[in-house]
Amino acid sequence: MNKANHIAAGANAVAVFQQECGTVEAHAIADLICDLGHLADDRGLDFLSKVKRGVGHWFAERHAQSCNSLGAEAIVEIAISPLSTNSVARSSPP
């Protein structure tokens, strides 16, 4: 799959998501990522490890020299620091 195909697939996924939930363009990708987190929780998957892996793949593909090879691998770290104790209670999965 080349870069144009990746972009088209992502655009299709976002378009379906926007049609389904009415999210505006400016928030669609972030809202989709959020909803994928809820889906991962529901399915018992480690969402942050999936996001880290996806970001790593994006980085390697973005820095590829050609369609036949990937670019440099990267270590991806995600830190979540709640702003208040109220945020902690709401961010816990059900």
DRENPA-3360 file (N, C-alpha, C; in nm, 2 decimals, always signed):
BEGIN
1 = MNKANHIA = +0.09/-0.12/+0.00/+0.00/+0.00/+0.00/+0.09/+0.12/+0.00 ~ +0.06/+0.22/-0.09/+0.15/+0.34/-0.10/+0.08/+0.45/-0.01 ~ +0.15/+0.56/+0.00/+0.10/+0.67/+0.08/-0.04/+0.72/+0.04 ~ -0.06/+0.73/-0.09/-0.19/+0.77/-0.14/-0.30/+0.68/-0.10 ~ -0.27/+0.55/-0.10/-0.37/+0.45/-0.05/-0.40/+0.46/+0.10 ~ -0.29/+0.49/+0.18/-0.31/+0.50/+0.32/-0.39/+0.63/+0.35 ~ -0.37/+0.73/+0.28/-0.45/+0.86/+0.29/-0.59/+0.83/+0.26 ~ -0.62/+0.77/+0.15/-0.75/+0.74/+0.10/-0.83/+0.65/+0.20;
9 = AGANAVAV = -0.76/+0.55/+0.25/-0.82/+0.46/+0.35/-0.86/+0.54/+0.48 ~ -0.76/+0.62/+0.52/-0.79/+0.70/+0.64/-0.90/+0.80/+0.62 ~ -0.91/+0.86/+0.50/-1.01/+0.96/+0.47/-1.15/+0.89/+0.47 ~ -1.15/+0.77/+0.41/-1.28/+0.69/+0.41/-1.33/+0.66/+0.55 ~ -1.23/+0.62/+0.64/-1.27/+0.58/+0.77/-1.33/+0.71/+0.85 ~ -1.26/+0.82/+0.83/-1.31/+0.94/+0.89/-1.44/+0.99/+0.84 ~ -1.46/+0.97/+0.71/-1.59/+1.01/+0.64/-1.70/+0.93/+0.70 ~ -1.68/+0.80/+0.71/-1.79/+0.71/+0.77/-1.81/+0.75/+0.91;
17 = FQQECGTV = -1.71/+0.77/+0.99/-1.72/+0.81/+1.13/-1.80/+0.94/+1.14 ~ -1.77/+1.04/+1.06/-1.84/+1.17/+1.06/-1.98/+1.15/+1.03 ~ -2.01/+1.07/+0.93/-2.15/+1.05/+0.89/-2.23/+0.98/+1.00 ~ -2.16/+0.89/+1.07/-2.23/+0.81/+1.18/-2.26/+0.90/+1.30 ~ -2.17/+0.99/+1.34/-2.18/+1.06/+1.46/-2.20/+1.21/+1.45 ~ -2.18/+1.26/+1.33/-2.20/+1.41/+1.30/-2.09/+1.49/+1.35 ~ -1.97/+1.44/+1.37/-1.85/+1.51/+1.42/-1.80/+1.61/+1.31 ~ -1.77/+1.73/+1.34/-1.72/+1.82/+1.24/-1.58/+1.79/+1.21;
25 = EAHAIADL = -1.53/+1.83/+1.09/-1.40/+1.80/+1.04/-1.29/+1.83/+1.13 ~ -1.30/+1.95/+1.20/-1.19/+1.99/+1.29/-1.16/+1.89/+1.41 ~ -1.27/+1.82/+1.44/-1.26/+1.73/+1.56/-1.26/+1.58/+1.52 ~ -1.28/+1.55/+1.40/-1.31/+1.41/+1.36/-1.21/+1.31/+1.39 ~ -1.08/+1.34/+1.37/-0.97/+1.25/+1.39/-0.96/+1.22/+1.54 ~ -0.96/+1.33/+1.62/-0.94/+1.32/+1.77/-1.06/+1.24/+1.82 ~ -1.18/+1.27/+1.78/-1.30/+1.20/+1.83/-1.30/+1.06/+1.79 ~ -1.25/+1.03/+1.67/-1.24/+0.89/+1.63/-1.14/+0.81/+1.71;
33 = ICDLGHLA = -1.03/+0.87/+1.74/-0.93/+0.81/+1.83/-0.99/+0.78/+1.97 ~ -1.06/+0.88/+2.02/-1.13/+0.87/+2.15/-1.23/+0.75/+2.15 ~ -1.31/+0.74/+2.04/-1.41/+0.63/+2.04/-1.34/+0.50/+2.02 ~ -1.23/+0.49/+1.95/-1.15/+0.37/+1.94/-1.10/+0.33/+2.07 ~ -1.06/+0.42/+2.16/-1.02/+0.39/+2.29/-1.14/+0.32/+2.37 ~ -1.26/+0.38/+2.36/-1.37/+0.31/+2.42/-1.39/+0.17/+2.37 ~ -1.38/+0.15/+2.24/-1.39/+0.02/+2.18/-1.29/-0.07/+2.23 ~ -1.16/-0.03/+2.24/-1.06/-0.11/+2.29/-1.09/-0.15/+2.44;
41 = DDRGLDFL = -1.13/-0.06/+2.52/-1.17/-0.09/+2.66/-1.28/-0.20/+2.66 ~ -1.38/-0.18/+2.58/-1.49/-0.28/+2.57/-1.44/-0.42/+2.53 ~ -1.34/-0.42/+2.44/-1.29/-0.55/+2.40/-1.18/-0.61/+2.48 ~ -1.14/-0.53/+2.58/-1.03/-0.58/+2.67/-0.89/-0.56/+2.61 ~ -0.88/-0.47/+2.52/-0.75/-0.44/+2.46/-0.67/-0.33/+2.53 ~ -0.54/-0.33/+2.52/-0.46/-0.22/+2.58/-0.45/-0.11/+2.47 ~ -0.54/-0.01/+2.49/-0.55/+0.09/+2.39/-0.42/+0.17/+2.37 ~ -0.35/+0.21/+2.48/-0.23/+0.28/+2.46/-0.12/+0.21/+2.39;
49 = SKVKRGVG = -0.11/+0.08/+2.41/-0.01/+0.00/+2.34/-0.05/+0.00/+2.19 ~ -0.18/-0.01/+2.16/-0.22/+0.00/+2.01/-0.19/+0.13/+1.95 ~ -0.21/+0.24/+2.03/-0.18/+0.38/+1.98/-0.03/+0.39/+1.96 ~ +0.05/+0.35/+2.06/+0.19/+0.36/+2.04/+0.24/+0.28/+1.92 ~ +0.19/+0.16/+1.90/+0.23/+0.08/+1.78/+0.19/+0.15/+1.65 ~ +0.07/+0.21/+1.65/+0.02/+0.28/+1.53/+0.10/+0.40/+1.50 ~ +0.14/+0.48/+1.60/+0.22/+0.60/+1.58/+0.36/+0.55/+1.54 ~ +0.41/+0.45/+1.59/+0.54/+0.39/+1.54/+0.54/+0.36/+1.39;
57 = HWFAERHA = +0.43/+0.29/+1.35/+0.41/+0.26/+1.21/+0.40/+0.38/+1.12 ~ +0.32/+0.48/+1.17/+0.31/+0.60/+1.10/+0.44/+0.67/+1.08 ~ +0.52/+0.68/+1.19/+0.65/+0.74/+1.18/+0.74/+0.67/+1.08 ~ +0.75/+0.54/+1.09/+0.83/+0.46/+1.00/+0.79/+0.48/+0.85 ~ +0.66/+0.48/+0.83/+0.61/+0.50/+0.69/+0.64/+0.64/+0.64 ~ +0.62/+0.74/+0.73/+0.64/+0.88/+0.70/+0.78/+0.91/+0.66 ~ +0.88/+0.84/+0.72/+1.02/+0.86/+0.70/+1.08/+0.76/+0.60 ~ +1.00/+0.68/+0.53/+1.05/+0.58/+0.44/+1.11/+0.65/+0.32;
65 = QSCNSLGA = +1.21/+0.59/+0.27/+1.28/+0.65/+0.15/+1.21/+0.60/+0.02 ~ +1.14/+0.49/+0.03/+1.07/+0.44/-0.09/+0.95/+0.36/-0.04 ~ +0.87/+0.31/-0.13/+0.75/+0.23/-0.10/+0.79/+0.09/-0.06 ~ +0.92/+0.05/-0.09/+0.96/-0.08/-0.06/+1.03/-0.10/+0.07 ~ +1.05/+0.01/+0.15/+1.12/+0.00/+0.27/+1.06/+0.10/+0.37 ~ +1.08/+0.07/+0.50/+1.03/+0.16/+0.60/+1.14/+0.25/+0.65 ~ +1.11/+0.36/+0.71/+1.21/+0.45/+0.76/+1.25/+0.40/+0.90 ~ +1.32/+0.49/+0.97/+1.37/+0.45/+1.10/+1.26/+0.42/+1.20;
73 = EAIVEIAI = +1.28/+0.32/+1.29/+1.19/+0.29/+1.39/+1.20/+0.40/+1.50 ~ +1.10/+0.41/+1.58/+1.10/+0.51/+1.69/+1.04/+0.45/+1.82 ~ +1.09/+0.50/+1.93/+1.03/+0.47/+2.06/+0.92/+0.57/+2.08 ~ +0.80/+0.52/+2.10/+0.69/+0.61/+2.13/+0.65/+0.59/+2.27 ~ +0.64/+0.71/+2.34/+0.60/+0.71/+2.48/+0.48/+0.80/+2.49 ~ +0.38/+0.76/+2.57/+0.26/+0.84/+2.59/+0.25/+0.86/+2.74 ~ +0.24/+0.98/+2.79/+0.23/+1.02/+2.93/+0.09/+1.09/+2.95 ~ +0.01/+1.04/+3.04/-0.12/+1.10/+3.07/-0.11/+1.15/+3.21;
81 = SPLSTNSV = -0.13/+1.28/+3.23/-0.12/+1.34/+3.36/-0.25/+1.42/+3.38 ~ -0.34/+1.36/+3.46/-0.47/+1.42/+3.49/-0.45/+1.56/+3.55 ~ -0.53/+1.66/+3.51/-0.52/+1.79/+3.56/-0.57/+1.81/+3.70 ~ -0.67/+1.72/+3.74/-0.72/+1.73/+3.88/-0.76/+1.59/+3.92 ~ -0.79/+1.58/+4.05/-0.84/+1.45/+4.10/-0.98/+1.42/+4.04 ~ -1.06/+1.52/+4.01/-1.19/+1.49/+3.94/-1.17/+1.42/+3.81 ~ -1.06/+1.46/+3.74/-1.03/+1.40/+3.61/-1.00/+1.25/+3.62 ~ -0.94/+1.21/+3.73/-0.90/+1.07/+3.75/-1.02/+0.99/+3.76;
89 = ARSSPP = -1.12/+1.03/+3.83/-1.24/+0.95/+3.85/-1.32/+0.93/+3.72 ~ -1.32/+1.03/+3.63/-1.39/+1.03/+3.51/-1.32/+0.95/+3.40 ~ -1.18/+0.94/+3.41/-1.11/+0.88/+3.31/-1.09/+0.73/+3.32 ~ -1.14/+0.67/+3.44/-1.13/+0.53/+3.46/-1.23/+0.46/+3.37 ~ -1.19/+0.34/+3.31/-1.28/+0.27/+3.23/-1.39/+0.21/+3.32 ~ -1.51/+0.19/+3.27/-1.62/+0.13/+3.35/-1.59/-0.01/+3.40;
% end
